[in-house]
Structures are given as structure tokens and as C-alpha cells.
Amino acid sequence: EKVEITKEQRALMKAIVDAYNRHQIPQDVAKKLLQEQYSPEENFLLLTEMATSQVQVLVEFTKNIPGFVSLDREDQIALLKGSAVEAMFLRSAQVFSRKMPSGHTDVLEERIRKSGMPEEFMTPMFNFYKSIGELHMVQEEQAILTAITILTPDRPYVKDHQAVERLQESMLVVLRKLCVLQHPQELQYFARLLGRLTELRTLSHYHAEMLTSWRMNDHKFTPLLCEIWDVQ
Ligand SMILES: CC(C)c1onc(-c2c(Cl)cccc2Cl)c1COc1ccc(-c2ccc3[nH]c(C(=O)O)cc3c2)cc1
């Protein structure tokens, strides 16, 4: 059937994409990736700074998702806490697939690989980055997929499931149409995108375990990361 994006859907998409592009890691923070020190401690410290900056960016982006601020306040917090790691995986995956002109990509990879993270976490993490890169998502798809991840109804402690589901549903409809229009040859492209969300859940579980092991051997996080990840 003829796939048509309605006026409202185009407005929803524009709001999400504008918010996504407006809220980026400040270039002076991203540039820190290029500074010379490469010790595991230095790398961990830098990644902690990047993650903290990324969480701030994520909160601003989320507040601009149409309908989000009208949700119950506690549900807003539950959605942010429940999706932060997954949204950051999506965002950092775009850095890798964008092949940053400023060469941040391999520097970021280098610092992640040498930051004292457990080896068994590296493989699934970089497989994910590769699988996202292979999708060649357009920025609208990246922005809407991130918003869909944040508005996942079945996060812990979400009370009004229905309200979140309604918002997520309207974005899933737009994403499906977008996929059909942007990737007409790949019939299952939309299904493949949603498959990435399943992979994100797995990475998020790995990450939770990693946080515990980091806490054991005394890695320090910033107050914002402690709050959003319930550590320390
Ligand atoms: C607390 C630190 C050690 C941490 O714990 N888990 C992760 C962690 C890890 Cl590795 C992987 C995935 C998710 C998390 Cl949450 C991290 C580091 O998290 C990030 C590292 C880099 C970026 C990031 C995002 C956007 C960027 N743009 C640019 C640019 O050059 O424009 C650089 C950049 C970096 C985001 C999170």
C-alpha cells in the first residue's frame, strides 16, 4: 500500500530530530578524547567524563520528546534511569558508524578497550557497534530509535504503562513508515532495527554487572552517574 507520513507524524519526527541534533556532546569534551595520556586510569576517567556529559545531553534530548514532560514525574525518572545505558550505546554507536572525521572513532575505541573493562564485555559491545554501522541508519532513524528506546514501557518502577506505550506506539508507527520509505529494497529493515533494541537490553545487563565489579575495585563515578545508575 502507498506509505504516507501524515502532517502530525512529520511534525513529531521533526521535533525529535531537531532535539537529537541540538543536544550533542560539547566539542571541547569530545576533543578530550584526543589528549595524549592512555593509561587505563586516564582512559576510565575520560570515559566517565564522556558518559557524564552524555547523560546531560540525554536528559535535554528526552525533555524535548513530544509528550515526555506530560508523563508522571516519577515515571520520567524511571524511564531515564532504565534507558540511559541503552541510549548511550546507541549514541556512541553512531560515533563509530559515522567514522568521525576528527578521528575520534579509533581513539574512542582505543580508550574503551584500555579502560579496565572486563574482556568478555568488549566482544558484544564492538559487535553491537559493527551491527549498528552495517544498518547505515539515516539520522531520522537514529533519533527516533533513541526516543523509542527511552519510551520503553516495561522499565522497572514505571507506573503508568499505558501512557508510555501510547507515546512509544506513535513513534514506532513513524519509524516503520520511514524505514519503508528510506530502505524500499530491504523489506525487513524495520524488523532489523527493532532487533537492535533486543541487543541493547543484553548489553545493558552486561553493563549492570560491570558497574558492580567496578564498584568492587573502587572505580569512582560522578554524582550524576551514581544517581542515574544507582551506584555508591
Ligand atoms: C563511566 C564510563 C567508564 C562508562 O561506563 N560505561 C560506558 C559506556 C560505554 Cl564504554 C559504551 C557505551 C555506553 C556506556 Cl554507558 C562508559 C563510557 O560511556 C560513554 C563513552 C563515550 C560516549 C560518547 C558519546 C558521544 C560522542 N560523540 C563524540 C564525538 O566525537 O562527537 C564522542 C562521543 C563519546 C558516551 C558514553
The ligand as an ORCA input file, in Angstrom:
! r2SCAN-3c Opt
* xyz 0 1
  C      31.533      5.603     33.170
  C      32.293      5.209     31.906
  C      33.597      4.485     32.227
  C      31.408      4.301     31.089
  O      30.770      3.233     31.614
  N      30.093      2.640     30.625
  C      30.263      3.336     29.493
  C      29.663      3.047     28.226
  C      30.439      2.532     27.175
  Cl     32.106      2.255     27.430
  C      29.866      2.243     25.925
  C      28.505      2.501     25.734
  C      27.716      3.028     26.769
  C      28.319      3.295     28.002
  Cl     27.386      3.973     29.259
  C      31.111      4.410     29.758
  C      31.577      5.435     28.790
  O      30.378      5.943     28.200
  C      30.460      6.737     27.065
  C      31.631      6.990     26.373
  C      31.622      7.836     25.235
  C      30.424      8.405     24.791
  C      30.385      9.292     23.647
  C      29.140      9.687     23.134
  C      29.040     10.565     22.058
  C      30.199     11.056     21.469
  N      30.362     11.931     20.415
  C      31.671     12.044     20.230
  C      32.212     12.903     19.161
  O      33.416     12.808     18.908
  O      31.375     13.675     18.550
  C      32.386     11.301     21.153
  C      31.448     10.667     21.956
  C      31.535      9.781     23.046
  C      29.265      8.129     25.511
  C      29.276      7.305     26.639
*
